[in-house]
C-alpha cells in the first residue's frame, strides 16, 4: 500500500485538467473564425464539389460556398460514383449562388450542348463578370452568344475552341487587359476591330486560330505578346510598349521580291523599341529573313533594352544565319542568348561556306553584356555552327557560361575537342557540354 501511495501523487500531478466543451469547440472551429476573405481564398482552392460540401459543417459555413466570387468547373467536379452530371452540377451551383461572380472558369473536354453554355453565360452577363475562361472540348467550335459582348466590366478573357463573331453593335471591351484565344475561328476584320476596341489591352496570346492568314495588331499599351500558328505575315502597328514577344510561325515561306533592304525583319523590329525578351521559334526566323537582298550587319535602330534573345535557326540557310547575327549584333544590352539549331534537311550551300570565311575576318563585334549562352541540337559536321560558337567566345568579354548540346552522340567528342581549343575573350567563361 505504501508503495502505491508513494507513486500516486506524481501521476496525479502530470494529469492536465479536462477542457470545457466550449474550449474544445473553439479549437475544432479555428478555421471558421478566420477572416472572411481568407476563408474565401481557401474555398476557391478547393474543387467546387468539396467547397459545396463545407456547407454542412455548421451554420457558419452554410452559405459561404454559395457566396464564392470565383467558380471553377472542370473534370474534377464529376465523380464516377455520383450520377449527377456535369451540366446538373453547374446548374445547381449557379441556382443556389448568392451575390456577384467575378471569375468563372469552364474547362471540359467532352461535348457540351451549346444551349447549356449559352444559359450559363447569360447568367454571368448579369453578374458583372471580370474574369471569364471558356475552354470548350476539342471536337466542337462553340459560337459565343451575343450576351457575352455586353460584359462591360470584363478584364480577362480566355477562349478555346470557340467561334468569335460579335454583333454589329459591339464596340469593344473597354476594360479588357488580357486576352487569350486558342483554336478560335474568326475573320480578319473581326480580329482587327476586336483588338482596336480594347484600348486597355496589355497581354495578348494567340494560338492556332483560323479564318485569316495576315496578322495585323494595333495595341498602344500592349506589353506581352504570344503568337503561334499558320500566318503568312505579322504586322505590328503602334506597339511601342511591348516588352515580351514570343512568335512561332508554322508555314512554308514564299520568296517575295522586295526592293532594297525593306525586309520583314526591319518592319517587325521597328515596332519593338522597348522589347526586353524576344523569342523567335519554329519557322519565324525564316519569315523575318524574307525580303532583303542582303541583310545588314546591324539594324538601323538597335534594340537597346533587349536582354534575353531566343531563336530557332537553320544553319544551312544563309538568310536565316545573317538574320540571326543581325539581331544579335543589334542588341547591345543582351545578357542571355539561346539558339536551337533547326534541321530542314537541306544541304549546306556554297554561299554559306563563303560566309564562314567572311565571319572569321570580321571579329570586331563585342557583346559587352552577354553572360550566358545556350546552343542546342548542334551538328558535329556543320562548320557554320562551330563558326558561330567561335565567334561568340571571341566576342564576349564577360561571358560566364556557354552550354552546348549536340544533336546526336556521333562525333560529339571530336566537336568537344575543337570547341575547348577555341580562344575566349572571357577568362571566366565555362563551357558545359551536355549529353545528346
C-alpha positions as CSV (number, residue, x, y, z in Angstrom):
1,X,0.0,0.0,0.0
2,X,2.8,2.3,0.9
3,X,4.5,1.7,-2.5
4,X,1.3,2.6,-4.3
5,X,0.8,5.9,-2.3
6,X,4.4,6.9,-2.9
7,X,3.9,6.9,-6.7
8,X,0.3,8.0,-6.9
9,X,0.9,11.7,-6.3
10,X,3.4,12.3,-9.2
11,X,1.0,10.6,-11.6
12,X,-1.8,12.9,-10.5
13,X,0.4,16.0,-10.9
14,X,1.1,15.1,-14.6
15,X,-2.6,14.9,-15.5
16,X,-4.0,18.0,-17.2
17,X,-7.3,19.4,-16.2
18,X,-10.1,18.5,-18.5
19,X,-11.2,21.1,-21.0
20,X,-14.6,22.5,-21.2
21,X,-16.9,21.8,-24.1
22,X,-16.7,25.4,-25.3
23,X,-12.8,25.2,-25.3
24,X,-12.9,22.0,-27.4
25,X,-15.4,23.5,-29.8
26,X,-13.2,26.7,-30.2
27,X,-10.2,24.6,-31.1
28,X,-12.1,22.5,-33.6
29,X,-13.6,25.6,-35.3
30,X,-10.5,27.7,-35.7
31,X,-10.9,27.9,-39.4
32,X,-14.4,29.3,-39.0
33,X,-13.0,32.2,-37.0
34,X,-10.6,33.2,-39.8
35,X,-11.4,36.5,-41.7
36,X,-14.0,36.1,-44.4
37,X,-11.5,36.9,-47.2
38,X,-9.1,34.2,-46.0
39,X,-11.9,31.6,-45.9
40,X,-12.9,32.6,-49.4
41,X,-9.4,32.0,-50.7
42,X,-9.3,28.6,-49.0
43,X,-12.6,27.6,-50.7
44,X,-11.5,28.9,-54.1
45,X,-8.6,26.5,-54.0
46,X,-10.8,23.5,-53.4
47,X,-12.6,21.6,-56.2
48,X,-16.1,23.0,-56.4
49,X,-17.7,19.8,-55.1
50,X,-15.5,20.0,-52.0
51,X,-16.3,23.6,-51.5
52,X,-20.0,22.9,-51.6
53,X,-19.7,20.1,-49.1
54,X,-18.4,22.6,-46.5
55,X,-22.0,24.0,-46.2
56,X,-22.9,21.1,-43.9
57,X,-20.1,21.7,-41.4
58,X,-22.0,24.3,-39.3
59,X,-24.4,27.2,-39.6
60,X,-21.4,29.5,-40.1
61,X,-20.5,27.6,-43.3
62,X,-24.0,27.1,-44.7
63,X,-23.8,30.0,-47.2
64,X,-20.1,30.5,-47.6
65,X,-19.7,28.4,-50.7
66,X,-22.9,29.9,-52.2
67,X,-21.2,33.4,-52.0
68,X,-18.0,32.5,-53.7
69,X,-16.9,35.1,-56.3
70,X,-14.7,32.7,-58.1
71,X,-16.1,29.5,-59.6
72,X,-14.2,26.7,-61.4
73,X,-15.9,23.8,-63.2
74,X,-13.7,21.1,-64.7
75,X,-13.4,17.3,-64.8
76,X,-12.9,17.2,-61.0
77,X,-16.5,18.2,-60.5
78,X,-17.8,14.9,-61.7
79,X,-17.4,11.7,-59.7
80,X,-17.7,8.2,-61.3
81,X,-19.7,7.2,-58.2
82,X,-22.2,10.0,-58.4
83,X,-24.9,10.0,-61.0
84,X,-25.2,13.8,-61.1
85,X,-23.9,15.1,-64.5
86,X,-21.6,17.9,-65.1
87,X,-24.4,20.1,-66.5
88,X,-26.5,19.5,-63.4
89,X,-23.6,20.5,-61.1
90,X,-23.1,23.8,-62.9
91,X,-26.9,24.5,-62.9
92,X,-27.3,23.7,-59.2
93,X,-24.3,25.8,-58.1
94,X,-25.5,28.8,-60.2
95,X,-29.1,28.4,-59.0
96,X,-28.1,28.5,-55.3
97,X,-25.4,31.2,-55.7
98,X,-25.8,34.4,-53.8
99,X,-24.0,37.7,-54.8
100,X,-21.7,38.6,-57.7
101,X,-19.4,36.2,-59.6
102,X,-16.1,37.9,-60.5
103,X,-14.3,34.9,-62.0
104,X,-15.7,31.9,-63.9
105,X,-13.8,29.1,-65.5
106,X,-15.4,26.4,-67.6
107,X,-13.0,23.7,-68.7
108,X,-14.4,20.4,-70.1
109,X,-13.0,18.1,-72.8
110,X,-16.3,16.3,-73.5
111,X,-19.0,17.7,-75.8
112,X,-21.4,20.2,-74.1
113,X,-24.7,21.4,-75.6
114,X,-24.4,25.0,-76.8
115,X,-27.7,25.7,-75.2
116,X,-26.3,24.9,-71.7
117,X,-23.3,27.1,-72.2
118,X,-25.5,29.9,-73.5
119,X,-27.6,29.7,-70.4
120,X,-24.6,30.0,-68.1
121,X,-23.0,32.9,-70.0
122,X,-26.4,34.7,-69.9
123,X,-26.4,34.3,-66.1
124,X,-22.8,35.6,-65.9
125,X,-23.5,38.6,-68.1
126,X,-25.8,39.8,-65.4
127,X,-23.2,39.4,-62.6
128,X,-20.5,41.9,-63.5
129,X,-18.1,39.2,-64.5
130,X,-14.4,40.3,-64.7
131,X,-12.5,37.0,-65.5
132,X,-14.0,34.6,-67.9
133,X,-12.3,31.4,-69.1
134,X,-14.0,29.1,-71.6
135,X,-12.1,26.0,-72.6
136,X,-14.5,24.1,-74.7
137,X,-14.0,20.4,-75.8
138,X,-11.6,20.0,-78.7
139,X,-14.2,18.4,-81.0
140,X,-16.5,21.4,-81.2
141,X,-16.5,25.1,-82.1
142,X,-18.8,26.9,-79.7
143,X,-20.3,30.1,-81.1
144,X,-20.2,32.7,-78.5
145,X,-23.7,34.3,-77.7
146,X,-24.3,38.0,-78.1
147,X,-24.9,38.4,-74.4
148,X,-21.2,37.9,-73.8
149,X,-20.3,41.1,-75.6
150,X,-22.4,43.1,-73.1
151,X,-20.0,42.3,-70.2
152,X,-18.6,45.7,-69.9
153,X,-16.5,45.0,-66.7
154,X,-14.5,42.1,-68.1
155,X,-10.8,42.5,-67.7
156,X,-9.5,39.0,-68.6
157,X,-11.0,36.8,-71.4
158,X,-9.7,33.3,-72.3
159,X,-11.4,31.4,-75.2
160,X,-10.6,27.9,-76.6
161,X,-12.4,26.1,-79.4
162,X,-14.9,28.9,-80.0
163,X,-16.3,30.9,-82.8
164,X,-15.9,34.7,-82.3
165,X,-18.5,36.8,-84.2
166,X,-19.6,39.9,-82.2
167,X,-22.8,41.6,-83.0
168,X,-22.6,44.7,-85.3
169,X,-23.3,46.9,-82.3
170,X,-20.3,45.7,-80.4
171,X,-17.7,48.5,-79.9
172,X,-15.1,46.6,-77.8
173,X,-14.3,45.6,-74.2
174,X,-13.1,49.0,-72.8
175,X,-11.7,47.4,-69.6
176,X,-10.1,44.3,-71.1
177,X,-6.4,43.9,-70.1
178,X,-5.6,40.3,-71.1
179,X,-6.9,38.3,-74.0
180,X,-6.2,34.6,-74.8
181,X,-7.6,33.0,-77.9
182,X,-6.7,29.4,-78.8
183,X,-8.1,27.4,-81.7
184,X,-10.7,30.2,-82.2
185,X,-12.4,30.8,-85.6
186,X,-12.7,34.4,-86.6
187,X,-12.3,36.6,-89.6
188,X,-9.6,39.2,-90.4
189,X,-11.9,42.1,-89.9
190,X,-13.3,40.7,-86.6
191,X,-9.8,40.2,-85.1
192,X,-8.5,43.7,-86.1
193,X,-11.6,45.5,-84.9
194,X,-11.7,43.5,-81.7
195,X,-8.2,44.5,-80.8
196,X,-8.8,48.1,-81.7
197,X,-11.9,48.0,-79.4
198,X,-9.7,47.0,-76.4
199,X,-7.7,50.2,-75.6
200,X,-6.5,48.8,-72.2
201,X,-5.1,45.6,-73.6
202,X,-1.7,44.7,-72.1
203,X,-1.4,41.0,-72.8
204,X,-2.4,39.0,-75.9
205,X,-2.0,35.3,-76.5
206,X,-2.9,34.0,-80.0
207,X,-2.6,30.3,-80.6
208,X,-3.6,28.2,-83.7
209,X,-6.6,30.3,-84.7
210,X,-8.1,30.1,-88.2
211,X,-10.2,32.2,-90.5
212,X,-7.4,34.6,-91.5
213,X,-3.7,34.5,-92.6
214,X,-2.5,38.1,-92.2
215,X,-1.9,39.2,-88.6
216,X,-2.3,42.9,-88.0
217,X,-2.0,44.1,-84.4
218,X,-2.6,47.7,-83.3
219,X,-2.4,47.9,-79.5
220,X,-0.8,51.1,-78.0
221,X,-0.2,49.8,-74.4
222,X,0.4,46.1,-75.2
223,X,3.3,44.7,-73.2
224,X,3.0,40.9,-73.6
225,X,2.5,39.2,-76.9
226,X,2.5,35.4,-77.8
227,X,1.8,34.3,-81.4
228,X,1.6,30.7,-82.5
229,X,0.1,29.5,-85.8
230,X,-0.1,29.5,-89.5
231,X,0.2,33.1,-90.6
232,X,1.8,34.5,-93.7
233,X,3.0,37.6,-92.0
234,X,2.8,39.5,-88.8
235,X,2.4,43.3,-88.9
236,X,2.8,45.3,-85.7
237,X,1.5,48.8,-85.6
238,X,1.6,51.2,-82.7
239,X,3.0,48.6,-80.3
240,X,5.9,50.6,-78.9
241,X,5.4,49.4,-75.3
242,X,5.9,45.7,-76.0
243,X,8.4,44.1,-73.5
244,X,7.9,40.4,-74.1
245,X,7.4,38.9,-77.6
246,X,7.1,35.2,-78.4
247,X,6.5,34.3,-82.1
248,X,6.2,30.8,-83.5
249,X,5.0,30.6,-87.2
250,X,4.3,27.3,-89.0
251,X,4.2,27.7,-92.8
252,X,6.3,27.4,-95.9
253,X,7.7,30.8,-96.7
254,X,7.3,32.0,-100.3
255,X,10.0,34.3,-101.5
256,X,8.9,37.8,-102.5
257,X,10.6,40.5,-104.4
258,X,11.2,43.5,-102.2
259,X,13.2,46.5,-103.2
260,X,16.3,47.3,-101.2
261,X,16.5,46.2,-97.6
262,X,12.9,46.6,-96.7
263,X,12.8,43.1,-95.1
264,X,10.2,41.6,-92.8
265,X,12.8,41.8,-90.0
266,X,13.1,45.6,-90.3
267,X,9.4,46.1,-90.5
268,X,8.9,43.9,-87.5
269,X,11.5,45.2,-85.0
270,X,10.9,48.9,-85.7
271,X,7.8,48.5,-83.6
272,X,9.7,46.9,-80.7
273,X,11.9,49.7,-79.3
274,X,11.3,48.6,-75.7
275,X,11.4,44.8,-76.0
276,X,13.3,43.1,-73.2
277,X,12.7,39.4,-74.1
278,X,12.3,38.2,-77.7
279,X,11.7,34.5,-78.6
280,X,11.6,33.5,-82.2
281,X,10.9,29.8,-82.7
282,X,9.9,27.3,-85.4
283,X,9.9,28.9,-88.9
284,X,9.6,32.5,-87.7
285,X,13.1,33.5,-88.4
286,X,12.7,32.2,-92.0
287,X,9.7,34.5,-92.3
288,X,11.7,37.5,-90.9
289,X,14.6,36.7,-93.3
290,X,12.3,37.2,-96.4
291,X,12.6,40.4,-98.3
292,X,16.1,41.8,-98.1
293,X,18.6,41.2,-100.9
294,X,21.3,41.5,-98.3
295,X,20.8,41.5,-94.6
296,X,22.6,44.5,-92.9
297,X,25.2,43.7,-90.2
298,X,23.1,45.7,-87.7
299,X,19.6,47.2,-87.5
300,X,19.3,50.9,-88.2
301,X,18.0,51.3,-84.6
302,X,19.4,48.9,-82.0
303,X,17.3,47.0,-79.5
304,X,18.8,48.8,-76.6
305,X,16.6,47.2,-73.9
306,X,16.8,43.6,-75.2
307,X,18.3,41.3,-72.5
308,X,17.1,37.8,-73.5
309,X,17.1,36.5,-77.1
310,X,16.0,33.0,-78.1
311,X,16.0,31.8,-81.7
312,X,15.4,28.7,-83.8
313,X,18.0,28.9,-86.7
314,X,18.7,26.7,-89.7
315,X,22.5,26.8,-90.4
316,X,22.0,25.6,-94.0
317,X,20.1,28.8,-94.9
318,X,22.4,31.9,-95.3
319,X,19.5,34.3,-94.9
320,X,18.5,32.8,-91.6
321,X,22.1,32.9,-90.4
322,X,22.6,36.5,-91.3
323,X,19.2,37.5,-89.9
324,X,20.1,35.8,-86.6
325,X,23.5,37.6,-86.5
326,X,21.9,40.9,-87.3
327,X,19.6,40.5,-84.3
328,X,22.5,39.5,-82.0
329,X,24.7,42.4,-83.1
330,X,21.9,44.9,-82.8
331,X,21.3,44.0,-79.1
332,X,24.0,45.9,-77.0
333,X,22.3,45.1,-73.7
334,X,22.0,41.3,-74.4
335,X,22.7,39.1,-71.4
336,X,21.2,35.7,-72.3
337,X,21.3,34.1,-75.8
338,X,19.6,30.8,-76.6
339,X,19.8,29.2,-80.1
340,X,18.0,26.0,-81.1
341,X,19.5,24.6,-84.4
342,X,16.6,23.8,-86.7
343,X,17.0,20.9,-89.1
344,X,15.4,21.5,-92.5
345,X,17.1,18.6,-94.4
346,X,18.8,20.9,-96.8
347,X,22.4,20.7,-97.9
348,X,24.9,23.4,-97.0
349,X,25.1,25.9,-99.8
350,X,28.3,27.3,-101.3
351,X,27.3,30.8,-100.2
352,X,27.3,29.6,-96.5
353,X,30.9,28.4,-96.8
354,X,31.9,31.8,-98.3
355,X,30.1,33.5,-95.4
356,X,32.2,31.5,-92.9
357,X,35.4,33.0,-94.3
358,X,33.9,36.5,-94.1
359,X,32.8,35.9,-90.5
360,X,36.2,34.9,-89.3
361,X,37.7,38.0,-90.9
362,X,35.3,40.3,-89.0
363,X,35.6,39.6,-85.3
364,X,35.4,43.2,-84.2
365,X,31.9,43.0,-82.6
366,X,31.9,43.0,-78.8
367,X,29.0,41.7,-76.7
368,X,29.8,43.6,-73.6
369,X,26.8,42.4,-71.5
370,X,26.5,38.8,-72.7
371,X,26.9,36.4,-69.8
372,X,25.0,33.1,-70.7
373,X,24.7,31.3,-74.0
374,X,23.0,28.1,-74.8
375,X,23.1,26.3,-78.2
376,X,21.0,23.1,-78.6
377,X,21.0,20.4,-81.3
378,X,24.4,21.2,-82.7
379,X,25.8,19.1,-85.6
380,X,29.4,17.9,-85.5
381,X,29.6,18.3,-89.3
382,X,28.2,21.8,-89.8
383,X,31.0,24.3,-90.0
384,X,28.6,27.3,-89.7
385,X,27.5,26.2,-86.2
386,X,31.1,25.8,-85.0
387,X,32.0,29.2,-86.5
388,X,29.2,30.9,-84.5
389,X,30.4,29.3,-81.3
390,X,34.0,30.5,-82.1
391,X,32.6,34.0,-82.9
392,X,30.6,34.2,-79.6
393,X,33.6,33.1,-77.5
394,X,35.9,35.6,-79.1
395,X,33.4,38.5,-78.9
396,X,32.0,38.1,-75.3
397,X,34.5,39.5,-72.7
398,X,32.1,39.0,-69.7
399,X,30.8,35.5,-70.7
400,X,30.2,33.3,-67.7
401,X,28.8,30.1,-69.2
402,X,28.3,28.6,-72.6
403,X,26.1,25.4,-72.7
404,X,26.3,23.2,-75.7
405,X,24.1,20.2,-76.5
406,X,24.8,18.1,-79.7
407,X,22.0,16.6,-81.8
408,X,23.5,13.1,-81.6
409,X,26.4,11.3,-80.0
410,X,28.1,10.7,-83.3
411,X,31.2,12.9,-83.5
412,X,30.4,14.8,-80.3
413,X,33.7,14.0,-78.7
414,X,35.6,15.5,-81.7
415,X,33.4,18.5,-81.5
416,X,34.2,19.0,-77.8
417,X,37.9,18.8,-78.6
418,X,37.6,21.6,-81.2
419,X,35.5,23.8,-79.0
420,X,37.7,23.7,-75.9
421,X,40.6,24.8,-78.1
422,X,38.8,28.0,-79.2
423,X,40.2,31.2,-77.8
424,X,37.9,33.1,-75.4
425,X,37.7,36.8,-74.6
426,X,36.5,36.0,-71.1
427,X,38.8,34.2,-68.7
428,X,35.8,33.2,-66.6
429,X,33.9,31.6,-69.4
430,X,32.9,28.0,-68.6
431,X,31.9,25.6,-71.4
432,X,29.3,23.0,-70.3
433,X,28.8,20.1,-72.7
434,X,25.5,18.2,-72.3
435,X,24.7,14.7,-73.4
436,X,22.6,14.5,-76.7
